[in-house]
Amino acid sequence: MPTPEDFRSMWWKDGFPTFVKGAAWVKIIHTGHYALAIDTCTMKVTEFGPAEAGTNYDTFVTSGP
């Protein structure tokens, strides 16, 4: 059965690069268990780590990325 920590969200770090001048092609993926950043030009993971303790869907959407 899914728990409140079983969620995910994905966004461009600085906004979508074709619309935001100078924005990096970096996508952020955040879950209730971990977060990572991927440089989509090189396909390298530039950051990876555990989510803060107590992160769940409700706390994530009220605090924002």
Secondary structure as UniProt FT lines:
FT   TURN            4..5
FT   STRAND          8..12
FT   TURN            13..14
FT   TURN            17..19
FT   TURN            21..22
FT   STRAND          26..31
FT   STRAND          34..39
FT   TURN            40..43
FT   STRAND          44..50
FT   TURN            53..54
FT   HELIX           57..63
//
